[in-house]
Amino acid sequence: MKFLIMGPPGAGKGTQAKILAEKFNLEHLSTGDILRSEINNKSDVGLKAQKFMDAGNLVPDDVLLSMMKNKLTQLRNSGIILDGFPRTVPQAEGLSKIFSSLESKIDYVINIEVEENALINRLIERAKKSGRADDTKDVIIKRQHVYKELTEPLIEYYSSEIIQVDGDGTIEEVTHRILKRII
Ligand code: ADP
């Protein structure tokens, strides 16, 4: 089974992706986590990605697409949950080509919705603990703008299949809302 989970920064998609990965035995592919580990390893991808991430910008589509093509090819026979990818319409188009070439497809597209002010407050709280270079107030606001401009259009792109879930509530409540829609 292939899942795609989307939502604005701070919506809790990473948390829900982990829970779903465990429940359905899926490989959890978080592009934010993968890119941060590439940066720690000082790999070519990491070196290319760092300045974009630190500023709250998206890493270029071609970097993401080639990185994800490799991962998805390696994991072609596994269940997968994609968290943080695609994040632009060209990435979604590229992903569709990758899946066709692997004779695979996305089974569920989940979008977690949370109102913007609540998101910024959540991220400022998370920043106190995370130590992430992109968790400062200015960069948090920048990431919300980037989301609106480049990622939100994916809701329309996937409109025929998207499962909209209200992300306001406890972790358990949100999980329950997702599970109700997919089982
Ligand atoms: P958040 O969900 O809080 O935005 P992530 O950990 O998912 O955090 O992503 C952190 C950063 O990694 C993004 O701001 C962006 O720079 C980069 N990134 C992650 N996924 C992608 C992607 N699919 N395309 C481009 N950049 C990405």
Backbone and ligand atoms as CSV (ligand in chain L), in Angstrom:
chain,resi,resn,atom,element,x,y,z
A,1,MET,N,N,0.838,-1.202,0.000
A,1,MET,CA,C,0.000,0.000,0.000
A,1,MET,C,C,0.879,1.260,0.000
A,2,LYS,N,N,0.487,2.245,-0.812
A,2,LYS,CA,C,1.252,3.498,-0.874
A,2,LYS,C,C,0.368,4.648,-0.379
A,3,PHE,N,N,0.864,5.348,0.634
A,3,PHE,CA,C,0.146,6.488,1.199
A,3,PHE,C,C,0.932,7.762,0.930
A,4,LEU,N,N,0.180,8.836,0.782
A,4,LEU,CA,C,0.819,10.140,0.687
A,4,LEU,C,C,0.123,11.010,1.733
A,5,ILE,N,N,0.910,11.654,2.605
A,5,ILE,CA,C,0.293,12.507,3.629
A,5,ILE,C,C,0.787,13.930,3.437
A,6,MET,N,N,-0.150,14.863,3.392
A,6,MET,CA,C,0.204,16.263,3.137
A,6,MET,C,C,-0.395,17.147,4.222
A,7,GLY,N,N,0.076,18.377,4.243
A,7,GLY,CA,C,-0.465,19.359,5.177
A,7,GLY,C,C,0.561,20.441,5.357
A,8,PRO,N,N,0.141,21.608,5.850
A,8,PRO,CA,C,1.094,22.700,6.045
A,8,PRO,C,C,2.121,22.363,7.129
A,9,PRO,N,N,3.261,23.059,7.139
A,9,PRO,CA,C,4.237,22.852,8.210
A,9,PRO,C,C,3.552,23.028,9.567
A,10,GLY,N,N,3.720,22.070,10.451
A,10,GLY,CA,C,3.118,22.166,11.786
A,10,GLY,C,C,1.774,21.468,11.893
A,11,ALA,N,N,1.264,20.912,10.801
A,11,ALA,CA,C,-0.057,20.260,10.840
A,11,ALA,C,C,-0.019,18.932,11.578
A,12,GLY,N,N,1.174,18.393,11.790
A,12,GLY,CA,C,1.284,17.105,12.484
A,12,GLY,C,C,1.375,15.949,11.516
A,13,LYS,N,N,1.756,16.219,10.274
A,13,LYS,CA,C,1.783,15.110,9.315
A,13,LYS,C,C,2.881,14.107,9.640
A,14,GLY,N,N,4.017,14.580,10.145
A,14,GLY,CA,C,5.096,13.657,10.510
A,14,GLY,C,C,4.651,12.711,11.625
A,15,THR,N,N,3.975,13.266,12.622
A,15,THR,CA,C,3.491,12.456,13.747
A,15,THR,C,C,2.494,11.410,13.261
A,16,GLN,N,N,1.548,11.832,12.432
A,16,GLN,CA,C,0.532,10.886,11.942
A,16,GLN,C,C,1.166,9.869,11.000
A,17,ALA,N,N,2.158,10.311,10.213
A,17,ALA,CA,C,2.818,9.379,9.284
A,17,ALA,C,C,3.488,8.254,10.067
A,18,LYS,N,N,4.130,8.597,11.194
A,18,LYS,CA,C,4.792,7.568,12.022
A,18,LYS,C,C,3.778,6.561,12.542
A,19,ILE,N,N,2.644,7.060,13.003
A,19,ILE,CA,C,1.612,6.174,13.559
A,19,ILE,C,C,1.075,5.250,12.457
A,20,LEU,N,N,0.808,5.816,11.286
A,20,LEU,CA,C,0.276,4.994,10.183
A,20,LEU,C,C,1.324,3.976,9.712
A,21,ALA,N,N,2.600,4.405,9.714
A,21,ALA,CA,C,3.674,3.504,9.276
A,21,ALA,C,C,3.709,2.266,10.164
A,22,GLU,N,N,3.573,2.499,11.467
A,22,GLU,CA,C,3.604,1.370,12.390
A,22,GLU,C,C,2.379,0.479,12.210
A,23,LYS,N,N,1.233,1.107,12.093
A,23,LYS,CA,C,-0.016,0.351,12.024
A,23,LYS,C,C,-0.104,-0.504,10.746
A,24,PHE,N,N,0.371,0.051,9.624
A,24,PHE,CA,C,0.218,-0.666,8.347
A,24,PHE,C,C,1.548,-1.230,7.838
A,25,ASN,N,N,2.563,-1.198,8.693
A,25,ASN,CA,C,3.869,-1.737,8.326
A,25,ASN,C,C,4.430,-1.087,7.056
A,26,LEU,N,N,4.513,0.246,7.101
A,26,LEU,CA,C,4.964,1.009,5.929
A,26,LEU,C,C,6.352,1.580,6.194
A,27,GLU,N,N,7.141,1.753,5.141
A,27,GLU,CA,C,8.373,2.528,5.243
A,27,GLU,C,C,7.966,3.998,5.283
A,28,HIS,N,N,8.442,4.712,6.296
A,28,HIS,CA,C,8.097,6.137,6.430
A,28,HIS,C,C,9.184,6.958,5.751
A,29,LEU,N,N,8.847,7.565,4.608
A,29,LEU,CA,C,9.825,8.392,3.903
A,29,LEU,C,C,9.514,9.860,4.147
A,30,SER,N,N,10.199,10.452,5.121
A,30,SER,CA,C,10.041,11.881,5.402
A,30,SER,C,C,11.169,12.612,4.697
A,31,THR,N,N,10.830,13.422,3.697
A,31,THR,CA,C,11.917,14.086,2.951
A,31,THR,C,C,12.668,15.073,3.838
A,32,GLY,N,N,11.972,15.701,4.805
A,32,GLY,CA,C,12.687,16.601,5.724
A,32,GLY,C,C,13.746,15.822,6.499
A,33,ASP,N,N,13.383,14.647,7.039
A,33,ASP,CA,C,14.353,13.831,7.805
A,33,ASP,C,C,15.473,13.325,6.895
A,34,ILE,N,N,15.109,12.891,5.685
A,34,ILE,CA,C,16.143,12.367,4.772
A,34,ILE,C,C,17.137,13.486,4.434
A,35,LEU,N,N,16.602,14.677,4.133
A,35,LEU,CA,C,17.499,15.795,3.777
A,35,LEU,C,C,18.379,16.189,4.958
A,36,ARG,N,N,17.797,16.191,6.190
A,36,ARG,CA,C,18.627,16.544,7.358
A,36,ARG,C,C,19.731,15.511,7.564
A,37,SER,N,N,19.435,14.247,7.269
A,37,SER,CA,C,20.506,13.257,7.444
A,37,SER,C,C,21.545,13.383,6.326
A,38,GLU,N,N,21.119,13.756,5.118
A,38,GLU,CA,C,22.095,14.020,4.045
A,38,GLU,C,C,23.016,15.191,4.440
A,39,ILE,N,N,22.433,16.208,5.090
A,39,ILE,CA,C,23.253,17.358,5.520
A,39,ILE,C,C,24.259,16.899,6.577
A,40,ASN,N,N,23.814,16.084,7.538
A,40,ASN,CA,C,24.740,15.585,8.577
A,40,ASN,C,C,25.870,14.788,7.965
A,41,ASN,N,N,25.550,14.021,6.908
A,41,ASN,CA,C,26.585,13.201,6.271
A,41,ASN,C,C,27.433,13.982,5.274
A,42,LYS,N,N,27.095,15.257,5.095
A,42,LYS,CA,C,27.813,16.121,4.134
A,42,LYS,C,C,27.844,15.500,2.733
A,43,SER,N,N,26.754,14.863,2.345
A,43,SER,CA,C,26.688,14.263,1.000
A,43,SER,C,C,26.465,15.363,-0.032
A,44,ASP,N,N,26.550,14.995,-1.328
A,44,ASP,CA,C,26.304,15.980,-2.390
A,44,ASP,C,C,24.913,16.585,-2.271
A,45,VAL,N,N,23.914,15.699,-2.041
A,45,VAL,CA,C,22.537,16.196,-1.903
A,45,VAL,C,C,22.456,17.142,-0.702
A,46,GLY,N,N,23.078,16.756,0.409
A,46,GLY,CA,C,23.057,17.582,1.624
A,46,GLY,C,C,23.677,18.948,1.370
A,47,LEU,N,N,24.781,18.950,0.670
A,47,LEU,CA,C,25.463,20.227,0.403
A,47,LEU,C,C,24.592,21.131,-0.467
A,48,LYS,N,N,23.889,20.516,-1.434
A,48,LYS,CA,C,22.994,21.325,-2.283
A,48,LYS,C,C,21.793,21.842,-1.494
A,49,ALA,N,N,21.298,21.027,-0.557
A,49,ALA,CA,C,20.014,21.331,0.089
A,49,ALA,C,C,20.122,22.358,1.214
A,50,GLN,N,N,21.264,22.393,1.878
A,50,GLN,CA,C,21.318,23.098,3.161
A,50,GLN,C,C,20.890,24.561,3.105
A,51,LYS,N,N,21.413,25.303,2.115
A,51,LYS,CA,C,21.113,26.744,2.124
A,51,LYS,C,C,19.627,27.011,1.877
A,52,PHE,N,N,18.991,26.157,1.091
A,52,PHE,CA,C,17.551,26.337,0.849
A,52,PHE,C,C,16.774,26.052,2.131
A,53,MET,N,N,17.122,24.968,2.798
A,53,MET,CA,C,16.376,24.578,4.004
A,53,MET,C,C,16.547,25.598,5.122
A,54,ASP,N,N,17.778,26.046,5.335
A,54,ASP,CA,C,18.012,26.987,6.431
A,54,ASP,C,C,17.205,28.268,6.240
A,55,ALA,N,N,16.978,28.657,4.984
A,55,ALA,CA,C,16.241,29.891,4.711
A,55,ALA,C,C,14.732,29.668,4.658
A,56,GLY,N,N,14.296,28.425,4.793
A,56,GLY,CA,C,12.850,28.150,4.724
A,56,GLY,C,C,12.343,28.005,3.305
A,57,ASN,N,N,13.251,27.918,2.336
A,57,ASN,CA,C,12.848,27.700,0.940
A,57,ASN,C,C,12.812,26.214,0.622
A,58,LEU,N,N,12.146,25.885,-0.492
A,58,LEU,CA,C,12.154,24.490,-0.922
A,58,LEU,C,C,13.467,24.184,-1.639
A,59,VAL,N,N,13.906,22.964,-1.471
A,59,VAL,CA,C,15.060,22.455,-2.212
A,59,VAL,C,C,14.571,22.238,-3.661
A,60,PRO,N,N,15.413,22.504,-4.683
A,60,PRO,CA,C,14.936,22.413,-6.070
A,60,PRO,C,C,14.325,21.041,-6.408
A,61,ASP,N,N,13.307,21.109,-7.271
A,61,ASP,CA,C,12.552,19.901,-7.641
A,61,ASP,C,C,13.453,18.787,-8.182
A,62,ASP,N,N,14.451,19.148,-9.008
A,62,ASP,CA,C,15.259,18.079,-9.621
A,62,ASP,C,C,16.043,17.299,-8.553
A,63,VAL,N,N,16.468,17.988,-7.492
A,63,VAL,CA,C,17.212,17.311,-6.419
A,63,VAL,C,C,16.286,16.306,-5.716
A,64,LEU,N,N,15.073,16.774,-5.397
A,64,LEU,CA,C,14.105,15.893,-4.722
A,64,LEU,C,C,13.710,14.724,-5.607
A,65,LEU,N,N,13.464,15.019,-6.878
A,65,LEU,CA,C,12.965,13.957,-7.757
A,65,LEU,C,C,14.002,12.866,-7.942
A,66,SER,N,N,15.272,13.245,-8.100
A,66,SER,CA,C,16.237,12.159,-8.310
A,66,SER,C,C,16.467,11.392,-7.007
A,67,MET,N,N,16.464,12.102,-5.885
A,67,MET,CA,C,16.619,11.411,-4.591
A,67,MET,C,C,15.453,10.441,-4.343
A,68,MET,N,N,14.237,10.890,-4.618
A,68,MET,CA,C,13.066,10.052,-4.335
A,68,MET,C,C,12.919,8.926,-5.350
A,69,LYS,N,N,13.376,9.172,-6.578
A,69,LYS,CA,C,13.319,8.088,-7.564
A,69,LYS,C,C,14.173,6.912,-7.073
A,70,ASN,N,N,15.360,7.224,-6.562
A,70,ASN,CA,C,16.218,6.154,-6.024
A,70,ASN,C,C,15.545,5.414,-4.885
A,71,LYS,N,N,15.021,6.182,-3.924
A,71,LYS,CA,C,14.406,5.546,-2.745
A,71,LYS,C,C,13.210,4.684,-3.157
A,72,LEU,N,N,12.373,5.231,-4.031
A,72,LEU,CA,C,11.144,4.511,-4.385
A,72,LEU,C,C,11.453,3.271,-5.219
A,73,THR,N,N,12.533,3.336,-5.984
A,73,THR,CA,C,12.921,2.163,-6.767
A,73,THR,C,C,13.423,1.070,-5.826
A,74,GLN,N,N,14.264,1.478,-4.860
A,74,GLN,CA,C,14.748,0.487,-3.872
A,74,GLN,C,C,13.594,-0.154,-3.110
A,75,LEU,N,N,12.574,0.659,-2.813
A,75,LEU,CA,C,11.477,0.176,-1.952
A,75,LEU,C,C,10.251,-0.224,-2.767
A,76,ARG,N,N,10.461,-0.571,-4.038
A,76,ARG,CA,C,9.303,-0.767,-4.924
A,76,ARG,C,C,8.337,-1.839,-4.416
A,77,ASN,N,N,8.843,-2.807,-3.664
A,77,ASN,CA,C,7.940,-3.866,-3.198
A,77,ASN,C,C,7.444,-3.667,-1.767
A,78,SER,N,N,7.736,-2.498,-1.202
A,78,SER,CA,C,7.320,-2.260,0.196
A,78,SER,C,C,6.118,-1.337,0.253
A,79,GLY,N,N,5.400,-1.421,1.365
A,79,GLY,CA,C,4.412,-0.385,1.659
A,79,GLY,C,C,5.160,0.883,2.021
A,80,ILE,N,N,4.606,2.024,1.631
A,80,ILE,CA,C,5.316,3.292,1.826
A,80,ILE,C,C,4.347,4.365,2.293
A,81,ILE,N,N,4.834,5.253,3.167
A,81,ILE,CA,C,4.095,6.498,3.389
A,81,ILE,C,C,5.023,7.664,3.084
A,82,LEU,N,N,4.613,8.492,2.133
A,82,LEU,CA,C,5.388,9.666,1.737
A,82,LEU,C,C,4.959,10.849,2.585
A,83,ASP,N,N,5.935,11.470,3.238
A,83,ASP,CA,C,5.662,12.581,4.159
A,83,ASP,C,C,6.562,13.747,3.747
A,84,GLY,N,N,5.979,14.777,3.163
A,84,GLY,CA,C,6.782,15.938,2.746
A,84,GLY,C,C,7.160,15.904,1.278
A,85,PHE,N,N,6.646,14.957,0.561
A,85,PHE,CA,C,6.895,14.845,-0.880
A,85,PHE,C,C,5.674,14.197,-1.517
A,86,PRO,N,N,5.136,14.722,-2.601
A,86,PRO,CA,C,5.568,15.913,-3.316
A,86,PRO,C,C,5.168,17.194,-2.572
A,87,ARG,N,N,5.884,18.263,-2.876
A,87,ARG,CA,C,5.603,19.545,-2.253
A,87,ARG,C,C,5.360,20.629,-3.292
A,88,THR,N,N,5.405,20.264,-4.566
A,88,THR,CA,C,5.104,21.215,-5.653
A,88,THR,C,C,4.386,20.405,-6.744
A,89,VAL,N,N,3.706,21.123,-7.636
A,89,VAL,CA,C,3.025,20.418,-8.727
A,89,VAL,C,C,4.039,19.670,-9.619
A,90,PRO,N,N,5.165,20.300,-10.020
A,90,PRO,CA,C,6.126,19.509,-10.808
A,90,PRO,C,C,6.618,18.247,-10.082
A,91,GLN,N,N,6.759,18.299,-8.758
A,91,GLN,CA,C,7.146,17.071,-8.027
A,91,GLN,C,C,6.038,16.021,-8.119
A,92,ALA,N,N,4.785,16.471,-8.051
A,92,ALA,CA,C,3.668,15.511,-8.132
A,92,ALA,C,C,3.637,14.875,-9.526
A,93,GLU,N,N,3.904,15.681,-10.551
A,93,GLU,CA,C,3.928,15.130,-11.909
A,93,GLU,C,C,5.078,14.137,-12.060
A,94,GLY,N,N,6.230,14.495,-11.493
A,94,GLY,CA,C,7.386,13.591,-11.542
A,94,GLY,C,C,7.107,12.301,-10.781
A,95,LEU,N,N,6.443,12.429,-9.639
A,95,LEU,CA,C,6.122,11.250,-8.825
A,95,LEU,C,C,5.199,10.310,-9.602
A,96,SER,N,N,4.250,10.901,-10.308
A,96,SER,CA,C,3.325,10.076,-11.067
A,96,SER,C,C,4.089,9.270,-12.132
A,97,LYS,N,N,5.068,9.910,-12.772
A,97,LYS,CA,C,5.895,9.188,-13.764
A,97,LYS,C,C,6.714,8.084,-13.099
A,98,ILE,N,N,7.277,8.398,-11.921
A,98,ILE,CA,C,8.085,7.374,-11.223
A,98,ILE,C,C,7.206,6.165,-10.917
A,99,PHE,N,N,6.028,6.412,-10.362
A,99,PHE,CA,C,5.153,5.289,-10.020
A,99,PHE,C,C,4.732,4.517,-11.270
A,100,SER,N,N,4.441,5.223,-12.379
A,100,SER,CA,C,4.069,4.459,-13.591
A,100,SER,C,C,5.219,3.584,-14.033
A,101,SER,N,N,6.449,4.127,-13.978
A,101,SER,CA,C,7.578,3.323,-14.448
A,101,SER,C,C,7.793,2.105,-13.540
A,102,LEU,N,N,7.356,2.208,-12.291
A,102,LEU,CA,C,7.495,1.070,-11.364
A,102,LEU,C,C,6.227,0.206,-11.358
A,103,GLU,N,N,5.296,0.534,-12.230
A,103,GLU,CA,C,3.996,-0.150,-12.281
A,103,GLU,C,C,3.312,-0.144,-10.924
A,104,SER,N,N,3.348,1.022,-10.300
A,104,SER,CA,C,2.755,1.176,-8.988
A,104,SER,C,C,1.882,2.425,-8.995
A,105,LYS,N,N,1.194,2.674,-7.872
A,105,LYS,CA,C,0.363,3.880,-7.795
A,105,LYS,C,C,0.103,4.231,-6.331
A,106,ILE,N,N,-0.384,5.456,-6.124
A,106,ILE,CA,C,-0.730,5.888,-4.770
A,106,ILE,C,C,-2.122,5.362,-4.441
A,107,ASP,N,N,-2.265,4.769,-3.256
A,107,ASP,CA,C,-3.589,4.273,-2.869
A,107,ASP,C,C,-4.390,5.319,-2.098
A,108,TYR,N,N,-3.710,6.053,-1.194
A,108,TYR,CA,C,-4.426,7.041,-0.383
A,108,TYR,C,C,-3.655,8.353,-0.328
A,109,VAL,N,N,-4.363,9.464,-0.587
A,109,VAL,CA,C,-3.796,10.801,-0.414
A,109,VAL,C,C,-4.553,11.457,0.744
A,110,ILE,N,N,-3.813,11.767,1.812
A,110,ILE,CA,C,-4.440,12.344,3.011
A,110,ILE,C,C,-3.925,13.766,3.185
A,111,ASN,N,N,-4.819,14.704,3.439
A,111,ASN,CA,C,-4.401,16.079,3.699
A,111,ASN,C,C,-4.889,16.492,5.078
A,112,ILE,N,N,-3.966,16.937,5.927
A,112,ILE,CA,C,-4.332,17.380,7.276
A,112,ILE,C,C,-4.462,18.901,7.266
A,113,GLU,N,N,-5.630,19.361,7.666
A,113,GLU,CA,C,-5.898,20.804,7.609
A,113,GLU,C,C,-5.851,21.410,9.007
A,114,VAL,N,N,-5.115,22.515,9.142
A,114,VAL,CA,C,-5.099,23.267,10.410
A,114,VAL,C,C,-5.048,24.746,10.056
A,115,GLU,N,N,-5.732,25.542,10.840
A,115,GLU,CA,C,-5.826,26.980,10.571
A,115,GLU,C,C,-4.456,27.642,10.836
A,116,GLU,N,N,-4.156,28.697,10.047
A,116,GLU,CA,C,-2.784,29.227,9.994
A,116,GLU,C,C,-2.219,29.733,11.334
A,117,ASN,N,N,-3.024,30.471,12.123
A,117,ASN,CA,C,-2.478,30.993,13.388
A,117,ASN,C,C,-2.116,29.865,14.337
A,118,ALA,N,N,-2.934,28.823,14.353
A,118,ALA,CA,C,-2.658,27.674,15.220
A,118,ALA,C,C,-1.344,27.017,14.792
A,119,LEU,N,N,-1.086,26.994,13.495
A,119,LEU,CA,C,0.144,26.373,12.994
A,119,LEU,C,C,1.378,27.120,13.470
A,120,ILE,N,N,1.306,28.455,13.355
A,120,ILE,CA,C,2.492,29.248,13.715
A,120,ILE,C,C,2.775,29.065,15.212
A,121,ASN,N,N,1.704,29.062,16.040
A,121,ASN,CA,C,1.922,28.855,17.478
A,121,ASN,C,C,2.517,27.483,17.770
A,122,ARG,N,N,1.998,26.457,17.102
A,122,ARG,CA,C,2.548,25.107,17.317
A,122,ARG,C,C,4.030,25.057,16.971
A,123,LEU,N,N,4.380,25.692,15.839
A,123,LEU,CA,C,5.779,25.616,15.388
A,123,LEU,C,C,6.708,26.389,16.312
A,124,ILE,N,N,6.210,27.499,16.864
A,124,ILE,CA,C,7.055,28.262,17.784
A,124,ILE,C,C,7.294,27.421,19.052
A,125,GLU,N,N,6.261,26.694,19.507
A,125,GLU,CA,C,6.443,25.778,20.654
A,125,GLU,C,C,7.462,24.690,20.316
A,126,ARG,N,N,7.309,24.075,19.113
A,126,ARG,CA,C,8.222,22.999,18.712
A,126,ARG,C,C,9.660,23.511,18.637
A,127,ALA,N,N,9.797,24.758,18.185
A,127,ALA,CA,C,11.135,25.329,18.000
A,127,ALA,C,C,11.913,25.360,19.305
A,128,LYS,N,N,11.178,25.514,20.434
A,128,LYS,CA,C,11.870,25.603,21.728
A,128,LYS,C,C,12.628,24.314,22.023
A,129,LYS,N,N,12.156,23.188,21.458
A,129,LYS,CA,C,12.809,21.903,21.753
A,129,LYS,C,C,13.617,21.340,20.600
A,130,SER,N,N,13.298,21.748,19.356
A,130,SER,CA,C,13.813,20.971,18.222
A,130,SER,C,C,15.291,21.208,17.912
A,131,GLY,N,N,15.763,22.436,18.139
A,131,GLY,CA,C,17.129,22.751,17.729
A,131,GLY,C,C,17.310,22.805,16.219
A,132,ARG,N,N,16.217,22.787,15.445
A,132,ARG,CA,C,16.355,22.845,13.993
A,132,ARG,C,C,16.685,24.254,13.536
A,133,ALA,N,N,17.614,24.349,12.580
A,133,ALA,CA,C,18.059,25.659,12.104
A,133,ALA,C,C,16.927,26.449,11.456
A,134,ASP,N,N,15.892,25.740,10.960
A,134,ASP,CA,C,14.799,26.450,10.285
A,134,ASP,C,C,13.613,26.685,11.217
A,135,ASP,N,N,13.800,26.538,12.518
A,135,ASP,CA,C,12.714,26.767,13.464
A,135,ASP,C,C,12.859,28.113,14.189
A,136,THR,N,N,13.141,29.174,13.458
A,136,THR,CA,C,13.088,30.506,14.065
A,136,THR,C,C,11.813,31.165,13.552
A,137,LYS,N,N,11.339,32.211,14.268
A,137,LYS,CA,C,10.022,32.768,13.930
A,137,LYS,C,C,9.949,33.228,12.465
A,138,ASP,N,N,10.960,33.954,12.007
A,138,ASP,CA,C,10.910,34.465,10.621
A,138,ASP,C,C,10.861,33.327,9.614
A,139,VAL,N,N,11.668,32.298,9.880
A,139,VAL,CA,C,11.716,31.181,8.928
A,139,VAL,C,C,10.414,30.377,8.990
A,140,ILE,N,N,9.823,30.290,10.189
A,140,ILE,CA,C,8.535,29.595,10.318
A,140,ILE,C,C,7.479,30.296,9.459
A,141,ILE,N,N,7.439,31.626,9.529
A,141,ILE,CA,C,6.445,32.381,8.744
A,141,ILE,C,C,6.746,32.228,7.256
A,142,LYS,N,N,8.022,32.277,6.917
A,142,LYS,CA,C,8.430,32.089,5.523
A,142,LYS,C,C,7.945,30.721,5.008
A,143,ARG,N,N,8.106,29.672,5.828
A,143,ARG,CA,C,7.695,28.325,5.378
A,143,ARG,C,C,6.193,28.248,5.144
A,144,GLN,N,N,5.414,29.008,5.942
A,144,GLN,CA,C,3.961,29.022,5.693
A,144,GLN,C,C,3.663,29.679,4.347
A,145,HIS,N,N,4.396,30.746,4.016
A,145,HIS,CA,C,4.170,31.419,2.722
A,145,HIS,C,C,4.547,30.505,1.563
A,146,VAL,N,N,5.689,29.843,1.711
A,146,VAL,CA,C,6.126,28.912,0.660
A,146,VAL,C,C,5.075,27.815,0.496
A,147,TYR,N,N,4.543,27.339,1.614
A,147,TYR,CA,C,3.503,26.296,1.552
A,147,TYR,C,C,2.317,26.788,0.731
A,148,LYS,N,N,1.830,27.991,1.055
A,148,LYS,CA,C,0.629,28.514,0.383
A,148,LYS,C,C,0.862,28.652,-1.113
A,149,GLU,N,N,2.037,29.154,-1.457
A,149,GLU,CA,C,2.294,29.434,-2.865
A,149,GLU,C,C,2.558,28.164,-3.673
A,150,LEU,N,N,3.376,27.264,-3.136
A,150,LEU,CA,C,3.865,26.145,-3.964
A,150,LEU,C,C,3.228,24.799,-3.633
A,151,THR,N,N,2.841,24.597,-2.376
A,151,THR,CA,C,2.361,23.257,-1.983
A,151,THR,C,C,0.837,23.173,-1.951
A,152,GLU,N,N,0.184,24.240,-1.505
A,152,GLU,CA,C,-1.281,24.186,-1.417
A,152,GLU,C,C,-1.946,23.830,-2.756
A,153,PRO,N,N,-1.400,24.255,-3.900
A,153,PRO,CA,C,-2.017,23.840,-5.181
A,153,PRO,C,C,-2.125,22.323,-5.360
A,154,LEU,N,N,-1.404,21.567,-4.561
A,154,LEU,CA,C,-1.518,20.101,-4.683
A,154,LEU,C,C,-2.893,19.599,-4.230
A,155,ILE,N,N,-3.580,20.389,-3.399
A,155,ILE,CA,C,-4.918,19.975,-2.950
A,155,ILE,C,C,-5.820,19.880,-4.184
A,156,GLU,N,N,-5.675,20.859,-5.070
A,156,GLU,CA,C,-6.436,20.854,-6.317
A,156,GLU,C,C,-5.943,19.718,-7.227
A,157,TYR,N,N,-4.623,19.569,-7.300
A,157,TYR,CA,C,-4.026,18.540,-8.177
A,157,TYR,C,C,-4.572,17.150,-7.828
A,158,TYR,N,N,-4.706,16.873,-6.518
A,158,TYR,CA,C,-5.171,15.545,-6.083
A,158,TYR,C,C,-6.666,15.540,-5.744
A,159,SER,N,N,-7.406,16.571,-6.206
A,159,SER,CA,C,-8.773,16.761,-5.706
A,159,SER,C,C,-9.689,15.551,-5.911
A,160,SER,N,N,-9.436,14.761,-6.940
A,160,SER,CA,C,-10.369,13.662,-7.194
A,160,SER,C,C,-10.238,12.540,-6.167
A,161,GLU,N,N,-9.125,12.489,-5.458
A,161,GLU,CA,C,-8.930,11.356,-4.543
A,161,GLU,C,C,-8.613,11.767,-3.109
A,162,ILE,N,N,-8.440,13.082,-2.870
A,162,ILE,CA,C,-7.891,13.509,-1.575
A,162,ILE,C,C,-8.854,13.224,-0.410
A,163,ILE,N,N,-8.288,12.814,0.708
A,163,ILE,CA,C,-9.054,12.615,1.942
A,163,ILE,C,C,-8.706,13.775,2.864
A,164,GLN,N,N,-9.665,14.652,3.112
A,164,GLN,CA,C,-9.413,15.835,3.945
A,164,GLN,C,C,-9.688,15.483,5.405
A,165,VAL,N,N,-8.718,15.786,6.273
A,165,VAL,CA,C,-8.868,15.455,7.692
A,165,VAL,C,C,-8.607,16.710,8.519
A,166,ASP,N,N,-9.487,16.973,9.485
A,166,ASP,CA,C,-9.306,18.110,10.385
A,166,ASP,C,C,-8.169,17.783,11.369
A,167,GLY,N,N,-7.127,18.621,11.364
A,167,GLY,CA,C,-5.957,18.359,12.203
A,167,GLY,C,C,-5.998,19.065,13.539
A,168,ASP,N,N,-7.137,19.669,13.886
A,168,ASP,CA,C,-7.260,20.367,15.158
A,168,ASP,C,C,-7.750,19.363,16.205
A,169,GLY,N,N,-6.958,19.124,17.232
A,169,GLY,CA,C,-7.357,18.154,18.261
A,169,GLY,C,C,-6.135,17.409,18.746
A,170,THR,N,N,-6.354,16.369,19.565
A,170,THR,CA,C,-5.214,15.608,20.072
A,170,THR,C,C,-4.680,14.694,18.960
A,171,ILE,N,N,-3.477,14.181,19.172
A,171,ILE,CA,C,-2.870,13.248,18.204
A,171,ILE,C,C,-3.828,12.073,17.968
A,172,GLU,N,N,-4.384,11.523,19.071
A,172,GLU,CA,C,-5.265,10.352,18.960
A,172,GLU,C,C,-6.527,10.681,18.177
A,173,GLU,N,N,-7.079,11.874,18.424
A,173,GLU,CA,C,-8.300,12.256,17.697
A,173,GLU,C,C,-8.037,12.317,16.196
A,174,VAL,N,N,-6.902,12.914,15.836
A,174,VAL,CA,C,-6.602,13.065,14.404
A,174,VAL,C,C,-6.365,11.679,13.780
A,175,THR,N,N,-5.625,10.816,14.501
A,175,THR,CA,C,-5.407,9.455,13.984
A,175,THR,C,C,-6.748,8.759,13.748
A,176,HIS,N,N,-7.638,8.894,14.717
A,176,HIS,CA,C,-8.935,8.251,14.623
A,176,HIS,C,C,-9.705,8.742,13.386
A,177,ARG,N,N,-9.625,10.063,13.149
A,177,ARG,CA,C,-10.316,10.628,11.967
A,177,ARG,C,C,-9.740,10.041,10.685
A,178,ILE,N,N,-8.416,9.870,10.650
A,178,ILE,CA,C,-7.798,9.311,9.431
A,178,ILE,C,C,-8.255,7.865,9.256
A,179,LEU,N,N,-8.154,7.092,10.338
A,179,LEU,CA,C,-8.463,5.653,10.226
A,179,LEU,C,C,-9.907,5.419,9.797
A,180,LYS,N,N,-10.798,6.272,10.288
A,180,LYS,CA,C,-12.218,6.139,9.919
A,180,LYS,C,C,-12.409,6.243,8.403
A,181,ARG,N,N,-11.518,7.018,7.764
A,181,ARG,CA,C,-11.686,7.273,6.335
A,181,ARG,C,C,-10.972,6.241,5.455
A,182,ILE,N,N,-10.066,5.474,6.041
A,182,ILE,CA,C,-9.298,4.579,5.157
A,182,ILE,C,C,-9.549,3.100,5.397
A,183,ILE,N,N,-10.220,2.751,6.473
A,183,ILE,CA,C,-10.454,1.305,6.653
A,183,ILE,C,C,-11.920,0.985,6.375
L,1,ADP,P1,P,7.977,21.026,7.859
L,1,ADP,O1,O,6.906,19.990,7.686
L,1,ADP,O2,O,7.974,21.641,9.218
L,1,ADP,O3,O,7.997,22.044,6.752
L,1,ADP,P2,P,10.059,19.187,6.923
L,1,ADP,O4,O,10.955,18.497,7.859
L,1,ADP,O5,O,9.036,18.382,6.185
L,1,ADP,O6,O,9.389,20.341,7.787
L,1,ADP,O7,O,10.907,19.976,5.822
L,1,ADP,C1,C,11.947,20.872,6.182
L,1,ADP,C2,C,12.551,21.526,4.937
L,1,ADP,O8,O,13.089,20.509,4.056
L,1,ADP,C3,C,11.579,22.309,4.052
L,1,ADP,O9,O,11.362,23.625,4.514
L,1,ADP,C4,C,12.336,22.267,2.707
L,1,ADP,O10,O,13.394,23.201,2.671
L,1,ADP,C5,C,12.965,20.879,2.689
L,1,ADP,N1,N,12.105,19.911,1.986
L,1,ADP,C6,C,11.501,18.814,2.522
L,1,ADP,N2,N,10.773,18.159,1.588
L,1,ADP,C7,C,10.921,18.848,0.434
L,1,ADP,C8,C,10.400,18.717,-0.879
L,1,ADP,N3,N,9.575,17.718,-1.221
L,1,ADP,N4,N,10.770,19.622,-1.817
L,1,ADP,C9,C,11.590,20.627,-1.523
L,1,ADP,N5,N,12.101,20.828,-0.311
L,1,ADP,C10,C,11.779,19.972,0.675
